[in-house]
């Protein structure tokens, strides 16, 4: 079977094979059954995919139906929250850590010495679920060590200008992103998380690849996405749509449907400005205000790039339990450097309602005002 990739086809056998994923200077080679390989490539849309070659980390993913009967498959030791009602139980310490995930019938062994992760899954479904997540874990651990930091942000580029849309949960990041893509055109970068890297050559953002999740209020307000609202929710009032708790997933292969006017899906961006949306469905006007750079800097530090909400607690999980990043003091230094660099870009707070066209017009005005004449 041949898997198409941006760098050319990756050919694997009928039972399994390997492919190498790259982002920045980080690299991971995944050795797995063909369907798990294909699932990793599908989800990790922003990573380069190459035929198997040398990589910093290697992941060996295999099926073992009787894995739950092995001695290491036990729910003891330190517990990590790795997802909705899902936990990993750790046994051992570095240089080798072993984890058992009972609800997914998966045993994992991570070795820092060999930079390898061995994974045994009871089912093919579990293997396909783990394939993209493990590659992303190993990739993110490397990127954090290089100096990148998590940001809870959506991002797009319009006329070559990178727009970083940041904020805690429920502020309107996804609505602002989708409105901008549809009415302004531009390239899709990410919807929820961005890895930011501040260094001597500037400030750059890399997607933390995952499906896009949007509320039905946002989807219903956009004419090209209205059909994605489930039939049983079409009859909800506008207020009910905007407060409906469940979100709709849009998979990476469907991202082209979000684009307009020649836009594409991008693997990197350079932030030119930052937007902090504050959307309220009942609001009828749109207002834009410039945020003082000192306030921007302090807010980014206090919220850790909006990964933490001081009022409500965690805003977005940093789920680095398998391949950890650097020590806390080093991570804090990276955060301070990145916050200082980002605060040098103009930042705007946009108050808007449920009209995506008006919201996009406000964003477009900021982009036009910042373009050289």
C-alpha positions as CSV (number, residue, x, y, z in Angstrom):
1,X,0.0,0.0,0.0
2,X,1.3,3.5,-0.8
3,X,0.5,6.4,1.5
4,X,0.7,9.8,-0.3
5,X,2.6,12.5,1.6
6,X,3.8,16.1,0.9
7,X,7.3,14.7,0.5
8,X,6.3,11.8,-1.8
9,X,4.8,8.4,-1.3
10,X,5.5,6.2,1.7
11,X,5.2,2.5,0.7
12,X,4.4,-0.1,3.4
13,X,3.6,-3.7,3.3
14,X,0.2,-5.2,3.8
15,X,0.9,-6.0,7.4
16,X,3.0,-3.0,8.4
17,X,5.8,-0.7,7.8
18,X,7.3,2.6,9.0
19,X,7.3,6.3,8.2
20,X,9.2,9.3,9.6
21,X,7.4,12.4,10.7
22,X,9.2,15.8,11.0
23,X,8.5,19.2,12.4
24,X,11.2,21.8,12.8
25,X,14.3,20.0,14.0
26,X,12.2,17.2,15.7
27,X,11.6,13.8,14.2
28,X,9.8,10.6,15.0
29,X,9.7,7.3,13.1
30,X,6.6,5.2,13.6
31,X,6.7,1.5,13.0
32,X,3.2,0.1,12.9
33,X,0.5,-1.8,11.0
34,X,-0.5,0.0,7.8
35,X,-3.9,1.3,9.0
36,X,-2.3,2.8,12.1
37,X,0.3,4.5,9.9
38,X,-2.4,5.9,7.7
39,X,-4.3,7.2,10.7
40,X,-1.2,9.0,12.1
41,X,-0.7,10.7,8.7
42,X,-4.3,11.7,8.4
43,X,-4.5,13.4,11.8
44,X,-1.0,14.9,11.9
45,X,-1.7,17.2,8.9
46,X,1.1,19.7,9.6
47,X,4.0,17.3,10.0
48,X,6.2,16.4,7.1
49,X,6.0,12.6,6.3
50,X,8.9,10.8,4.7
51,X,9.9,7.2,4.0
52,X,11.3,5.6,7.2
53,X,14.7,7.0,8.1
54,X,16.8,8.0,11.0
55,X,14.9,9.9,13.7
56,X,15.4,11.2,17.2
57,X,12.6,9.0,18.6
58,X,11.3,5.6,17.4
59,X,7.8,4.2,18.2
60,X,7.1,0.5,17.8
61,X,3.3,-0.1,17.8
62,X,2.0,-3.7,17.7
63,X,-1.1,-5.8,18.4
64,X,-1.1,-8.1,21.4
65,X,-4.6,-9.4,22.2
66,X,-3.5,-10.9,25.5
67,X,-1.6,-7.8,26.7
68,X,-3.9,-7.4,29.7
69,X,-2.6,-10.7,31.2
70,X,1.0,-9.6,31.3
71,X,2.5,-8.8,34.8
72,X,3.0,-5.1,33.8
73,X,-0.7,-4.6,33.0
74,X,-1.7,-3.4,36.4
75,X,-3.4,-0.2,37.7
76,X,-0.9,0.9,40.3
77,X,1.7,3.6,40.8
78,X,1.4,7.2,39.7
79,X,-1.8,8.0,37.7
80,X,-2.0,10.4,34.8
81,X,-5.2,11.9,33.4
82,X,-4.7,11.4,29.6
83,X,-8.2,12.2,28.4
84,X,-11.9,12.0,29.2
85,X,-12.2,9.3,31.8
86,X,-9.0,7.7,30.7
87,X,-5.9,7.2,32.9
88,X,-2.3,5.9,32.5
89,X,-0.7,4.2,35.5
90,X,3.1,4.5,35.7
91,X,5.5,1.9,36.9
92,X,9.2,2.7,37.1
93,X,11.2,5.9,36.7
94,X,13.6,7.1,34.0
95,X,15.5,5.9,32.1
96,X,12.6,3.4,31.6
97,X,9.0,4.1,32.3
98,X,6.1,1.6,31.9
99,X,2.5,2.7,31.6
100,X,-0.7,0.7,31.6
101,X,-3.9,2.2,30.2
102,X,-6.7,-0.2,31.2
103,X,-9.7,1.4,29.4
104,X,-7.8,1.1,26.1
105,X,-6.0,-2.2,26.7
106,X,-2.6,-0.7,26.0
107,X,0.8,-1.2,27.6
108,X,3.6,1.4,26.8
109,X,7.3,1.3,27.6
110,X,9.3,4.5,27.1
111,X,13.1,4.4,27.2
112,X,15.0,7.7,27.5
113,X,18.3,5.9,26.9
114,X,17.3,4.5,23.5
115,X,14.7,7.2,22.8
116,X,12.2,4.5,21.9
117,X,8.5,3.8,22.8
118,X,7.2,0.2,22.6
119,X,3.4,-0.1,22.6
120,X,1.3,-3.2,22.8
121,X,-2.4,-2.8,22.0
122,X,-5.2,-5.3,22.6
123,X,-7.1,-4.2,19.5
124,X,-6.5,-2.6,16.1
125,X,-8.9,0.2,17.1
126,X,-6.6,1.1,20.0
127,X,-3.6,1.0,17.8
128,X,-5.2,3.4,15.3
129,X,-6.2,5.7,18.2
130,X,-2.6,5.7,19.7
131,X,-0.6,6.1,16.5
132,X,-1.1,9.9,16.0
133,X,-1.1,10.6,19.7
134,X,2.2,8.9,20.4
135,X,3.9,10.6,17.4
136,X,2.6,13.9,18.6
137,X,3.8,13.2,22.2
138,X,7.3,12.4,21.0
139,X,7.4,15.3,18.6
140,X,6.1,17.8,21.2
141,X,8.6,16.7,23.8
142,X,11.4,17.5,21.4
143,X,9.9,20.9,20.4
144,X,9.5,21.9,24.0
145,X,13.1,21.0,24.7
146,X,14.1,23.2,21.7
147,X,12.5,26.2,23.3
148,X,8.9,26.1,22.0
149,X,5.9,26.8,24.3
150,X,2.2,25.8,24.1
151,X,-0.2,28.6,23.2
152,X,-4.0,28.2,23.5
153,X,-4.7,29.9,20.2
154,X,-6.1,29.6,16.7
155,X,-4.1,30.9,13.8
156,X,-4.4,31.8,10.1
157,X,-2.6,33.9,7.6
158,X,-4.3,36.6,5.4
159,X,-2.3,38.3,2.6
160,X,0.8,36.8,4.1
161,X,0.2,38.3,7.6
162,X,0.0,35.8,10.4
163,X,-2.9,36.3,12.8
164,X,-2.8,34.6,16.1
165,X,-6.3,34.4,17.8
166,X,-5.7,33.8,21.5
167,X,-7.8,33.5,24.6
168,X,-9.3,31.1,27.2
169,X,-12.1,28.7,26.5
170,X,-15.4,30.1,25.1
171,X,-14.1,33.5,24.0
172,X,-14.7,33.0,20.3
173,X,-11.4,31.8,18.8
174,X,-12.9,29.2,16.5
175,X,-15.7,31.6,15.3
176,X,-13.1,34.3,14.5
177,X,-10.9,31.8,12.7
178,X,-13.7,30.3,10.5
179,X,-15.2,33.8,9.8
180,X,-11.8,35.0,8.7
181,X,-11.1,32.1,6.5
182,X,-14.5,32.3,4.7
183,X,-14.8,36.1,4.2
184,X,-11.1,37.1,3.9
185,X,-9.5,34.0,2.4
186,X,-6.1,33.0,3.7
187,X,-4.4,29.9,5.0
188,X,-5.6,27.6,7.8
189,X,-2.9,27.0,10.5
190,X,-4.5,25.7,13.6
191,X,-7.7,25.9,15.7
192,X,-6.8,25.3,19.3
193,X,-3.1,25.0,20.0
194,X,0.0,26.4,18.5
195,X,3.6,25.8,19.4
196,X,5.4,29.1,19.5
197,X,9.2,29.5,19.1
198,X,11.0,32.7,19.9
199,X,14.7,32.7,18.9
200,X,17.3,34.9,17.2
201,X,15.7,34.7,13.8
202,X,12.3,35.8,15.0
203,X,9.0,34.3,16.2
204,X,7.3,31.4,14.5
205,X,4.3,29.2,15.1
206,X,3.8,25.5,14.4
207,X,0.4,23.8,14.6
208,X,-0.2,21.2,17.3
209,X,-2.1,19.1,14.8
210,X,-5.6,17.8,15.6
211,X,-9.1,17.9,14.3
212,X,-11.0,21.1,14.5
213,X,-13.9,21.2,17.0
214,X,-16.6,23.9,16.6
215,X,-19.8,24.7,18.4
216,X,-23.1,24.5,16.6
217,X,-23.7,28.2,17.1
218,X,-20.6,28.9,15.1
219,X,-21.4,26.4,12.4
220,X,-25.0,27.6,12.0
221,X,-23.9,31.2,11.6
222,X,-21.7,30.4,8.6
223,X,-23.7,29.5,5.4
224,X,-21.1,27.1,4.1
225,X,-21.0,25.1,7.3
226,X,-24.6,25.2,8.4
227,X,-25.2,21.7,7.0
228,X,-22.8,20.3,9.6
229,X,-25.2,21.0,12.4
230,X,-27.0,17.7,13.3
231,X,-30.6,17.6,12.2
232,X,-31.9,17.2,15.8
233,X,-30.1,20.5,16.7
234,X,-31.3,22.5,13.7
235,X,-34.5,23.6,15.5
236,X,-32.7,25.1,18.6
237,X,-32.9,28.8,19.1
238,X,-29.9,31.0,18.5
239,X,-29.3,31.4,22.2
240,X,-29.5,27.6,22.6
241,X,-27.1,27.0,19.8
242,X,-24.5,29.2,21.3
243,X,-24.7,27.6,24.7
244,X,-25.0,24.0,23.4
245,X,-22.2,22.1,25.2
246,X,-21.3,19.5,22.5
247,X,-19.0,20.4,19.6
248,X,-18.8,19.0,16.1
249,X,-15.4,17.6,14.9
250,X,-14.1,18.6,11.5
251,X,-11.4,16.2,10.4
252,X,-8.2,17.3,8.7
253,X,-9.2,15.8,5.4
254,X,-12.2,18.2,5.5
255,X,-10.2,21.3,6.2
256,X,-10.3,22.4,2.5
257,X,-14.1,23.0,2.9
258,X,-13.2,25.7,5.4
259,X,-11.1,27.6,2.9
260,X,-11.9,30.2,0.4
261,X,-10.2,32.3,-2.3
262,X,-7.3,29.9,-2.9
263,X,-6.4,29.3,0.8
264,X,-4.5,26.3,1.8
265,X,-3.5,24.4,5.0
266,X,-0.2,25.7,6.3
267,X,2.5,23.9,8.4
268,X,3.9,27.1,9.9
269,X,3.3,30.8,10.3
270,X,4.9,34.0,11.5
271,X,2.7,36.0,13.8
272,X,2.2,39.6,12.7
273,X,-0.6,40.5,15.1
274,X,-2.7,39.0,17.9
275,X,-6.4,39.2,18.4
276,X,-8.2,38.5,21.7
277,X,-11.9,37.9,20.8
278,X,-14.7,38.6,23.2
279,X,-17.9,37.4,21.5
280,X,-21.4,37.6,22.8
281,X,-24.3,36.4,20.6
282,X,-26.6,39.2,21.8
283,X,-24.2,41.9,20.9
284,X,-25.2,43.9,17.7
285,X,-22.1,46.0,17.1
286,X,-18.4,45.4,16.7
287,X,-15.7,47.4,18.6
288,X,-11.9,47.1,18.4
289,X,-9.4,48.4,20.9
290,X,-5.7,48.2,21.0
291,X,-4.3,46.4,24.0
292,X,-1.3,48.0,25.8
293,X,1.9,46.0,25.2
294,X,2.6,45.8,29.0
295,X,-0.9,44.3,29.6
296,X,-0.3,41.9,26.7
297,X,3.0,40.7,28.2
298,X,1.6,40.3,31.7
299,X,-1.5,38.5,30.6
300,X,0.5,36.1,28.5
301,X,2.7,35.3,31.6
302,X,-0.3,35.1,34.0
303,X,-2.2,32.7,31.8
304,X,0.8,30.9,30.4
305,X,-0.2,31.8,26.9
306,X,-3.9,31.2,27.8
307,X,-3.2,27.6,28.6
308,X,-4.4,28.4,32.1
309,X,-7.5,30.5,33.1
310,X,-6.8,32.2,36.4
311,X,-10.6,32.3,37.1
312,X,-11.7,28.9,35.9
313,X,-8.5,26.8,36.1
314,X,-7.1,24.8,33.2
315,X,-8.1,26.2,29.9
316,X,-6.2,23.7,27.7
317,X,-4.4,20.5,28.9
318,X,-0.7,20.1,28.5
319,X,-0.8,16.4,28.1
320,X,3.0,15.6,28.1
321,X,2.9,12.5,30.3
322,X,4.9,10.0,28.1
323,X,7.7,12.1,26.7
324,X,8.2,15.0,29.1
325,X,9.7,18.3,28.1
326,X,12.3,20.3,29.9
327,X,12.4,21.1,33.6
328,X,10.0,23.7,34.9
329,X,12.6,26.5,35.3
330,X,13.7,26.0,31.7
331,X,10.1,26.0,30.5
332,X,9.4,29.2,32.4
333,X,12.4,30.9,30.8
334,X,11.1,29.8,27.3
335,X,7.7,31.3,28.3
336,X,9.2,34.6,29.4
337,X,11.2,34.9,26.2
338,X,8.1,34.1,24.0
339,X,5.8,36.4,25.9
340,X,8.2,39.3,25.4
341,X,8.5,38.6,21.7
342,X,4.8,38.3,21.2
343,X,4.0,41.5,23.2
344,X,6.0,43.4,20.6
345,X,3.4,42.6,18.0
346,X,0.2,44.7,17.9
347,X,-2.7,43.1,19.9
348,X,-6.4,44.0,19.6
349,X,-9.4,43.1,21.6
350,X,-12.5,42.6,19.4
351,X,-16.0,42.7,20.9
352,X,-18.5,41.3,18.5
353,X,-21.8,39.4,18.2
354,X,-23.1,36.5,16.3
355,X,-22.6,38.0,12.8
356,X,-19.4,36.3,11.3
357,X,-19.3,38.7,8.4
358,X,-19.1,41.8,10.6
359,X,-16.5,40.0,12.8
360,X,-14.4,39.2,9.7
361,X,-14.7,42.8,8.4
362,X,-13.2,44.0,11.7
363,X,-10.3,41.5,11.3
364,X,-9.8,42.5,7.7
365,X,-9.6,46.2,8.6
366,X,-6.8,45.4,11.0
367,X,-5.0,43.4,8.3
368,X,-5.4,46.2,5.8
369,X,-4.2,48.8,8.2
370,X,-1.0,46.9,8.9
371,X,-0.1,46.2,5.3
372,X,2.7,48.4,3.8
373,X,1.4,51.0,1.3
